[in-house]
Each structure stands twice: as structure tokens, then as C-alpha cells.
Amino acid sequence: MNITLKLYAALGEFLPAEAQANAVKVDVPDDATISDVLTSHQVPLGRCHLIMINGHQHDRNALSSTKLAGGDTLAVLPPAG
């Protein structure tokens, strides 16, 4: 399935080269969790502060249990300054 991954500020360095405007469409397994997607892009989970799915804030304590759906947008921001 396809999702959109958006990584902001310093996390943008973990996006692939084809990313545009801090976003890239990625193909993930049907049972992919937030943690699976971030880990597969080598994003350090400790640097992920605000995590949103489709514009709604998500609990950082459930990264490994929350499954994504096709068409979802996963956006992640690091802690502010």
C-alpha cells in the first residue's frame, strides 16, 4: 500500500532524494506500523516529537501498535529548539 511520509526540520535528512517539499510517497506492507515506517527510513524514534496521521496528533507510546492504512499521511516533527 502507499502512504505519504512527511518529515520536517532536521528530520528531513532521512527522506529519500526524490522527496519534494519534505514529503515522499512510499510503498509499505499492508500491516505497517508507524514504527515500521520510521525505522525503515532510519529515523531515530527518540528524535520524533510530534507525530500526526492525516493531520491528527498521535500518541508516541503507541508507535509500534498503530497500523497505517493506504492513503494515510504520516507527518513527523522533531522537538522545537
C-alpha positions as CSV (number, residue, x, y, z in Angstrom):
1,M,0.0,0.0,0.0
2,N,1.1,3.6,-0.5
3,I,1.3,6.3,2.2
4,T,2.8,9.8,2.2
5,L,5.7,10.3,4.6
6,K,6.4,13.9,5.7
7,L,9.5,14.6,7.8
8,Y,10.0,18.2,8.9
9,A,13.0,20.3,10.1
10,A,16.1,18.3,10.9
11,L,14.3,15.0,10.3
12,G,14.1,15.9,6.6
13,E,17.6,14.4,6.2
14,F,16.1,11.0,6.5
15,L,13.9,11.4,3.4
16,P,15.0,9.8,0.1
17,A,16.5,12.0,-2.6
18,E,13.2,12.1,-4.6
19,A,11.3,13.8,-1.8
20,Q,9.8,17.1,-2.6
21,A,8.6,19.7,-0.1
22,N,9.5,17.4,2.8
23,A,7.2,14.7,1.6
24,V,7.5,11.4,-0.4
25,K,5.1,8.6,-1.3
26,V,6.3,5.3,0.0
27,D,5.2,1.7,-0.5
28,V,4.8,-0.1,2.8
29,P,3.4,-3.5,3.7
30,D,-0.3,-3.7,4.4
31,D,0.3,-4.3,8.2
32,A,2.9,-1.5,8.6
33,T,3.0,0.4,11.8
34,I,4.3,4.0,12.4
35,S,7.4,2.5,14.0
36,D,8.0,0.2,10.9
37,V,7.9,3.1,8.5
38,L,10.2,5.4,10.6
39,T,12.6,2.6,11.3
40,S,12.8,1.6,7.6
41,H,13.9,5.2,6.9
42,Q,16.4,5.2,9.7
43,V,14.5,7.9,11.5
44,P,15.6,7.8,15.2
45,L,12.4,7.4,17.2
46,G,13.9,9.5,20.0
47,R,14.0,12.5,17.7
48,C,10.3,12.2,16.8
49,H,8.3,14.6,19.0
50,L,5.1,15.4,17.2
51,I,3.6,12.6,15.2
52,M,0.4,13.0,13.1
53,I,-1.6,10.7,11.0
54,N,-3.8,12.6,8.5
55,G,-3.4,15.8,10.5
56,H,-4.4,14.3,13.9
57,Q,-1.8,14.1,16.6
58,H,-0.9,10.6,17.6
59,D,0.3,9.1,20.9
60,R,4.1,8.5,20.9
61,N,3.6,5.5,23.2
62,A,1.7,3.6,20.5
63,L,4.1,3.8,17.6
64,S,4.6,0.0,17.4
65,S,1.0,-0.8,17.7
66,T,-0.7,1.7,15.4
67,K,-1.1,0.4,11.9
68,L,-1.3,2.7,8.9
69,A,-3.9,2.5,6.1
70,G,-3.4,3.0,2.4
71,G,-3.5,6.7,1.5
72,D,-2.6,7.8,5.0
73,T,-0.2,10.8,5.5
74,L,2.3,10.3,8.3
75,A,3.9,13.6,9.4
76,V,6.7,13.8,12.0
77,L,8.3,16.8,13.6
78,P,11.3,16.9,15.9
79,P,11.3,18.8,19.3
80,A,11.4,22.5,18.9
81,G,14.7,24.3,19.6
